[in-house]
Amino acid sequence: MKGNISSSMVLMVAGVLFNLATGCDNKDESPDPASDIEGNTYKTIRIGNQVWMAENLMTATLSDGTEIPDVTDAIDWSELTTPGLCWYDNDETANKETYGALYNYYAVNSGKLCSAGWHVPSRDEWQKLREALGDTLTGGGKLKEEGMLHWKTPNTGAVDATGFTALPAGIRYFEGTFNSVTFFTSFWSSTESDIDKGWYLSLYYSDAATVMNTISKKDGFSVRCIKD
């Protein structure tokens, strides 16, 4: 009869609404934690269509079981053309759990730094993250940990709206010196610029921007893995 709704149509509509509701719920759920070959576990978050580790990588072992040398001597660090890592100020006890490791680009370029199912993000994947944040001049604030527990004041624009919780892990320069913990952080991409340089993304205490640039492959930066 005109105007009547059949029971089958009611069920169909109810099923569609259920699928939409559960689909939204699944999308909003936090992704499962990730782990590396050493058994370290990492919180993960979803930003747009990407799933990221929400903590800096700290493994000292490549995914194939090869040890990554912890290079403390400045001259040895400056001469590396193979994978290497360090802990800020060569102080693993004080800095590993908070800031993770600082890796040279050769560790990144091995293709084995992240565990199976994960990889070091390319320049394009970092760019997609920047686009998902909406504005390169303020998007960095959505990635930085709030407050001044780790960041130097004023930690401009930091709201950590994404749960990425970027910390100011500093840098180890190509000649082997450490600098800028609390001031800024930089994350390697897997994309090289030329034979001597690779692309990275950085965040600073004094503004809310996301900055992308190139730097010597011998420098030591943090790494965040992204899901395949």
PyMOL commands that set and color helices and strands:
alter all, ss='L'
color gray80, all
select helices_A, chain A and resi 7-28+74-79+88-90+92-99+105-109+123-133+139-142
alter helices_A, ss='H'
color red, helices_A
select strands_A, chain A and resi 34-35+41-42+44-47+50-53+85-86+102-103+118-119+171-172+178-179+184-192+197-204+211-216+226-227
alter strands_A, ss='S'
color yellow, strands_A
deselect
rebuild
show_as cartoon
